[in-house]
Amino acid sequence: METLKMHSLDGVQRNIDLIGKLFPNAITEVKRDGKVEHAIDFDVLRQELSDSIVEGREERYQFTWPDKKKAMLAANAPITATLRPVVADSVGKDGTPGGFDSENLYIEGDNLEVLKLLQETYLGKVKMIYIDPPYNTGNDFVYEDDFAQSAAYYMDNSGQYDEEGNRMVTNTESNGRFHTDWLNMIYPRLKLAKDLLAEDGIVVISIDDNEFDNLRKCCDEIFGEANLVNCFIWNCSTAGGIRPKFASKTHEYILTYAKSKNSAETIYAPLSSDAIKMYSQKDARGVYRDKDFAFRNKSTNLNQRYGIKCPDGEVVYPKDGYIYRFIYPKFEETLHEGGVTFKKTKTSPLINSNGEQASWNIYIRKYLGDAMGAPSTLIPKEMMSIYNVGTQTIQDLFDGKRVFENAKPVDVVQYMANMFTKGSECNTILDFFSGSATTAHAVMQLNAEDGGHRKFIMVQLPEKTDEKSEAYKAGYKNICEIGKERIRRAGRKIKEDAGLTAPADLDIGFRCLRLDESNMKPVYYTPEKTQQQDLFSLVDNVKPDRTPEDLLFQVMLDLGVLLSSPIEVKEVAGKKVFNVAEGFLLACFDHDVTEKTVKAIAQMKPYYAVFRDSSMANDSVATNFDQIFETYSPETVRKVL
């Protein structure tokens, strides 16, 4: 049996492994804390890259700031935290309170640590990431990482206190750590986020002028300048109110980068309201509009020009510079299906067989359900000037209570999700600055409209609400409580509004998980430091306040099993066994496990079988454990914790 590591992916070790594949001669061994570890011999690596090394103070193009190296280290350093299920706060697929069968996730905790924990399980599995990070407008932000100078320390050094000794809210020192702290916050999170993206995945980031330049430089460095998809402009204000000294700020930006532009699919945008109005005809298949069958073409290949016989028997051809969209056989199929319209016209682009102007024009039926437009960098006008709509949506959901300010409108996020994901696929959409959970709302709404199967993962720090705020007075003590309640209310409303048209499998729930310290005692990670006199008190290496469900989710994280996987609890030979992903993982954390239980689990032939190290009823069971599996399921990977 192998022991689970029970900590997040080690980014440094992964990089060492990657370099080792390219330059195996650059891998050496060093001894740290009595252990032999692989490391990089930089002298050898330098020799291998001697023509590309930039030495000393040689001028070069670079983007840097104080503590950048520490920010990079922060992304790579492993942690021993875990995610614990909170069933009471969860909602079932159908909206049942306390249900735990949803494929959506809501995770409470610092997103830097959560992103690290997701590395094993969701590596390369996220289709779209949408984030609306702090804009660094001068207000405090709560993501202060260990490597950064503490806000209190910096404020003390810079003298930024008001007359009563309170920390001032705004930071006007552009030459202090104003931009540095923001960069140290966003950089490691984007590095981790990139690894979670699928090869055809897209990251979508809302931002304004305060950090737009820095964000773009960060993304150019992390994702590659060549992978910039576009910068969309969202007109978010009517510029009403007090006249500014210079010009009214009426727009924000939405930066989009691909994990790999070569792998990303061609993107299309939902049609605008004006375009939809053009679809004014209807047949048995649906709403459509007539579209010219002949199209401009630069090709001189005459084989692409086909004669078409019109109702009066005349054969007509596209005029010079035009071709038919379909080759002839496909046109015949379209004709028989009733998808072609012949109309008499005086201004036809077609010519007859004698080279004279014909009296016919040919149209194909373009159906609304098939129509997608090329996206413009300007978000459609119906989504402009509506920043207050996001806040109003929440207020309406919460019975008139203004529990959250400056939320993104649902349809803006929905527009981006519609552009970059397909409803027919089980795409995962991640938002690790969840806030009021607008992204979750948008995903559920979009799935209800197109019958899609998109899944969301929301991550939010449980930042406390101001005691004077309407949210606090309404009973919401932190932002997570607001976000979870919004998903509950939005899900119910979406399902009610859809009525009988709602997809039967519409998922309006979520599994709630909470970041916490590891379930394992320190002895699990550093057994060599345990003294002999401590052994009897450390027979069990699991913390006493942890449940079997807690252990299960840490195991799922460690083994890379999706946290949204179906989980069935069954009794096997008198012991509680978790069946995850229909037999992919079987886990038993009960004590006094007998050979009967081990045999029953082995006979179910799981891919993974996991037990506690202290589970076995006696030495005989432990001795025969591997032999039982070798007899009934030799391919099963056996793990202990």
N, C-alpha and C positions, 0 to 999 in steps of 0.2 A: 504493500500500500504506500502511496505517495502522500506527503503532507502538503496541504494547501498553503500557498504563500500568504493569503489573506491581507494583501496590501495592493495599492494601485500600481499600474504599470510604471516601471522605472524608465523614464525617458532617456536618461543618459546611457543606460545599458542598451537600450534599443538602438541608439545612435552608434554605439561601439560595435554592435552586431552588424549594422549596415556598412560601416567603414571596413569591418573585417572581411565582408564579402568582396569588396573591391580591392582591398590591400591587406591580405592575410599576414603579410610580413610586418605590418605595422602594429599587430596585436602582440602585447607582452603580458607578463604576469607580475603583480605586485602583492605584497603582503600587508593587509590592513586589519588591525584588531585581531591578529592571529589567524586571519583567513586569507587564502590565496584568491585573488580576483583578477579578471582580465582588465586590461587598460590599454590606452593608446600610447604607443611610442612616437611622440611628436617629432623626434629627430628623424626617424625613418619616414614618417608621413611627409615631413617637410622636404625630404630628398625626393620622394615620389612626385611632389607637386612643385618642385624647385622653380620651374618656369612661370608659375602662377602665383607665387607667394609675394604679398606686398609687405615690404620690410620697413621697420622704424617709422620715421616721420614723413615718409614718401606721400606726396599729395594723392588723394583719392576721393571719389565721390562716396559719401556715406551719410547715414541718418542716425544720429545718436543723441543721447541725453544722459544725465546723471543716473546711475543705477541700472542702466540698460542690461548690463551683464547679469546683474542679480535678478532682473525680471526674466531673463532667459533661463537662469537656473531654477527660478520658482516654477516655471512650466514643466521642467524635467524631473524635479524632486518627487519621489514617491511618498505616499501618505498611508497610514494604517486606519483611516476612518472607514465608516460603513454607512449604508442607508437602511434605516429601520422602517418597516411598514406601519402605517397609522390607519388601521382599518376603519375606525370610528369616523374619520374625516373623509373616507373614500366614498365614491358613488359608483354603483353598478352601471353596466352598459345602457340599461333601460331607464336609468335615473333613480334606481333604488338606493336610498341612503344606507351607507355601510356595506354596499355591495363591493366585491373585489374582483370582478371579472372583466373590467374595462382594459382596453389595450392602450389607453392614454395614461400619461404619468404627470403627477404634480410633485415636485421635489422641493422641500424646504431646506435652505442652507446656502452657504457661501458658494457662489458658482465656480470659483477657481478649484475648490476641492471636489465639487460635484463633477466638473468636467474631467478631472483626473480619474475619478471612480468609474466614469462611463467609458474610459478609453478601451478597456478590454472588451466590453460588451457591445458597444456601438461603433467600434472602429470601422470607418468606411461604410456606415449603414444609414447615415442621415442625408436625405435628399435636399432639404432646404433648411438653412438657419436664418431666422429673422431676429434681430435684436434692436432695441431702442435704448442704447446705453445712456448714462448720465452725460449731458451735453457740456458739462464743466462751465456753467454760466456764472459761477462764483459761490453757489451754495455748497455746503458740505456734501461729500459723497461718502457712503458708508463702507466702501470696499477698500480698506486700508490693510495691505498685506504686510507680513512680518518684515520683509526686507526694506520697506519704505520708512522714511523718517516719520515718526508719529506726528499727527496733526498738532497735538498738545505741545510737543517738543518744538516743532517749527514755529508755532504761534508764539511760544515763549521767547524764542530767539529773535523773532521779527518784531515783537512788541505789539502784535495786533490784538489788543484787548480794548473793549470799550471802557467808559469811565467807571462802570460798576464792576469791572473785572471779568466780564463775560466775554467769551470768544465772539468776535465779530462774524456775521454771517457771510459777508462778501469778501472776496480776496482780490484786491486790485493790483497785486504785485506780479505783473507779467514777467518780471525778471527773477522771481523767486522760484518756488516749486510748483507754481500754478499749473503749468503744462507738464512738468516732470511727473507729478503724482498721478495725473490722468493717464499719461503714457505708460507708467509702471503698472497701472491698473489694467488697461485694455490689452497691452501687448501679450502677456502670457495667456490670457483667455482666448485671444484670437489664434495663437499658436496651437493650443489644445483643440480649439474648435475645428481647425483645418483638418486635423487627423480624423475627426468624426465624420466629415463629409464623404459621401460616396464619390467615385471618380467623376460622375456626371452631376455632382451636387453644386449648389449655389449658396453663397452667403449674402444676405441682404441686411444692410445696416442703415438705420435712420440717424441723421446727424444734422447739426446746423453749423453756422460760420465759426463758432468758438473753437472747434477742434477738427473742422473738415480737412484742413491741410495736413495736420498730423495723422489723422485717421487714414487718409489716402496713402501717405508715405508708409505707415505701418502695414497696410494691406498690400501695397506694392512689394514690400520686403517679404511678407509672410506667404502671400498667394502668388506673387509674381506679377509684375506690371503687365505682362502679356495676357494675363487672365482676367483683366478688368472687362466685365461685360458691358456695363454702362453706369452712368450717374444720372439717376432720374431726378426730376425737379417736381416738388409738390408745393403748389400754392396753398398755403395753410392759413392765410389771414386776409381779411378784407381791408386791412390797414385803416380801420376806423379808430376813433378816439383822438387822443392828443396828437397834433401834428409834430413830427420829429424835426430836429434841426436840419438834418440832411435829407435822407430818403427813408420811406417806410420799408421795413423788412417784412416781406410778405411770403417768403418761400423757405423751404428746407430741402435737404438733399437725401436721396436714398441711394447709397453706394452698393453696387452688386459685383461680386467677384465669383468666378468659377474655380472649382478645385482644379479642373483641367479643361480649358476651352476646347481642346481636341476631342474630349469625351462628352462634353455637354451637348444636349440636343438643341436644335433650333427652337427658339422661343417665340411664342405667339401671345398676343394680348387679347383679352376679351373685347368684343366690339363696343364702341361707344353708343350712347343712346341715339345719336343722329344716324349712325350706320344701321342700327337695328330698325329704324323707321323705314328704311329702304325695302325691307322684307314685308311686302304688303299683300302678297298672294298666298294662296293656300290650296293644297291638294291632299290626297289621302296620306301622303308621307309626312307632310308638315308645312310649315311656313317657308316661303321661298321668294326669290326675286329673279327676274330674267337678266342674264349676263351675256354679252356678246361672245359668240363662239370663236370668232377670229381674234388673234392677238398679235401685237407687234413682235417682229422677230428679225434679228440681224443676220440670221443664217441664210446662205444662198443655196442650201440643199433643197432642190425642187421636189425631192421625194416626200418632203413634209407637207406639200400642198396637194390636197385631195379634193376632187370634185364631189359635190353633194347634190343629189337629185331632189328638187323641190316639188311641192304638191302638183304643180302644173306640168311636171316632166322636165323642166329646164335644169341643166346641170350648171352649178355655179362654183367658182373658185375664190379663195381669198385674194385680194389685190396685192400688188407688190409690197413687200415688207411685212406681210402678215402670214400667219400659219394657223391651222386649226389646233386646238389644245390637244385633242385626242387623235390617235391614229384611227383609220377607218373602221376596223372591227369594233373598237370600243365605242365609237360613235353610234354604230348600228345597235349595240346593246343599250346605249342611252336612249336611242330613238324608240326602240321597242318598249322600254320601261316608261315611256311618256315623259322623259326628262328633257325633251327638245321642243322648242317652239319656233315655227316659221311665221314670220310677219312680213307683209308687204310694206315697203318703205321707199322713200325717194332718195334717201341718203345712205344706202347700204355700202359697207366696205367691200362687198363681194362683186365679182365680175363674172359674166357668163362665158361659155366656151368660145364665143366669137370675140372676146376681149371687150365687150360692151358693158356699160353699167347695168347691173341686174336690178330687178324689182323686188328682190327678197333679202331679208336679213335672217340670220339663224341665231337663236339664243339657247343657252343651256340653263337649266334650273339650278340655282345655287341655294341650298337649304340653310336655314339659320343654324341648325344644329351642327353643321359642318364648317361654319364660318369662323375663322380666327384671323385677326389682323396683325400686321407688323407693329410691334410696340413703338410708341414714341417716347422720347426721353421726358416728355411733359405728361405728368399724370392727368388722365382725362378730366375735363372741366367740371363734370358732375361731382368730382371728389375735391374740388378746390374750395378754398375759403371756408373750411368747415372744421377747424381745429376744435371748436367748442362742441362739435357734435359727439366726439368721443366721450367727453365728460358728461354730456347730456344723456347719452346712451346708458351710462352707468347709473346716473341719477334716476332715470326711469325704471331701471331694473331694481333699484334699492328703495322703491316706494317714495321717491322724491328726496331722499337723503343724498347730499353731495359728499360721498365718502372717498372720492379720488379726484385729483385735479390733473389736467393736461394729459389725458389718455389719448392714444392714437385712435382715430376712427376705425371701426371694424372693416369698412369696405376698402380702405387703403391697404390694410394687411391682406384682406381677402383677394384684392386685385393682384398683389404680388404672388400670393400662394397659387392663384389660378394660372398665373403666367409660368411659374417654374415647376409645378407639380401636376401630375395627371390623376384624375379621380379614379381611373380604372386600376391604378397601382396602389399598393399599400405603402405609400411614401410616408416617411417620418419627418415631421417638422419640429425643430428645436428652437426654443426661445429661452436663453439663460439670463435675460434681464426681464423677467415676465411682468413685473409691475402688477397691473390690475387684471392680467391674463387676457388682454385683447386678442393675442394670437390664438389662444384656445377657442375663444368665441368665434373668431374668423374661420378656423378650421371646421368647427361643427356646422357653422352656417353654410360654408361651401359644400361640405359633404351632403347636407340636406338638400341643396339645390341641384347638384349634379350626380347624386348617388355614389359619391366617392368613398374611398376607404382610407383616407389620410389619417395618420395618428399624430398626436402632439406630445411633446415633452416640455413642460414648463419648469423653470428653475428660478427660485426667488429667495433672497435673504429675508428672514423674518424681521425686517426693520420695524421698529416700534412707531406707532402713530403718535402724533402730538396730542397730549392730554386735552388741549383746547380745541382740537379738531372735531368736526362733525362725525368723522369715522370712529374716533375713540368714544365719543358720547353714545354712538349707536351700538357699541359693544365690540368693535373690531380693534383689538389691541396691537395688531401688526399687519403689514401689507399682505402677508400670506393668507390671513383670515379673509381679507377682502377678495383676493384672487380666487380662492376656493369657492367662496359663496357666489361670486360672479359666475363661475362655470356652472354651478348648480342651477342658478336662476336662468342663465342664458340657455342652458340645455333644455330646461322645461319649456321655455318660451318658444324656442326654435321648433321643438316637437309639436307643441300645441298649434303654432302658426301653420306648420306644414300639414297637419291633420292627416287625412288618408293618403296624401301624396308623399309622406315621409318614408324614406327607405326603411325596409323592415329591419335591417341590421345597423341602423344609425346608432353610433356610439356617442352618448352624451354624458359619459361618466369619466372617472379618473381613479387611478390608484395613487394614494398619497404616501409618499416616502419622506423620511426626515433624516438629514445628515446628523451623525453622532460619532462618538469615539468608537474604536473597534470593539467588537464583542469579546475579543480575546484579551486575557490578562497579559501584562508585559512579558511574563515568562515564555509565552508562545513565540515571541520575536527574538528574545535574547536568552535562550536556555542556558548558554554557557556562563551567564552571570549568576545563576541560581546556586545558592549555597546548600550543602547537604542538610543543614538543620531546617531549611525551608521546604524540603520535598514533600513532607506529609501535609502541609497546609496548601500545597499547590497541586494536589492530585488531579483536580479538574482545572483545565486552563481557560474555561469560559467564565466570564463575569456572572455573578449570581443573579443579577437583575434582568438577564436576557432570556428571551423566549425562543422556542424552536423556530418560530417564524422569522425572528431576527437573524438567527444563524443561517436560515435558508437563503435570505436575500444577500448576505455577505458571500455565501458560497456561489450564488448565481453571478454576482459581480466578478468573483475570482475566476470562474470557469467560462465567462463570456456568454452566459445564457440570458437572452432578452428578458428584461424585467417585466415586460408585458405578457410573457408566456402564460398559457393556462396552467393553473395549479389545482390539483385534486388531492385531497387528504383522504387517505384510506388506512384501514387497520390491516396489518400483515402479521400474522402469527402473534397477535396480541400487542403489537407495537405500532405507534403512529408513524406513517411513512408519507412523505410528500412526493407526489408524482407530477413532475414538471415537464411541460411540452410533450405530453402524451408518451411518456416513457423514456424520453431523452435523458432525464436526470431523475434518479430515485434517491431520496435522502432520509435517513433515520437518525434522530438525535436523542432518542430515548436511552436510558440506562438499562443494564442487565439484558442486553440483546443476546439471544441464544442462537445456536446453530440453525434452529428451525426458521428463525426470521431471516438469517443470512441466506439460507438456501432458497427461501421463497422469493427474496429479492433477486437473487442470481437467476432464478428460473424465468423472471420477467425480462431478462436480457436488456437492461438499460445501457445506454452509451456511457453514462457516468453513474457510479454508486458512491455515496458519501456517508460516512459515519463519524461519530465522535471518537477520539482516541481512547476515551475512558468508557465507551459504550459496552464493550464486551463483558458478558456475564462472568467469565472466568478465563484463565490462561488457555484452556483447551479450545475455546471458541476463537481466541486470537490466533492460536497456532494453526487451526484448521481453516481460517478465513480464506486465505488465498487459494487453498486447495479446492474449496467449495466452488469458488468462482471459476477456477481452471476447469472444473468438471462440467459446470452448467452454462457458463457464459465467459469463456476465456477472453473475448474481445472487450469486455467491459473495463473501463478505466476506473480503478478503485482509488478513492481519496479519503484521507482522514483529517480532522481538525482538532 
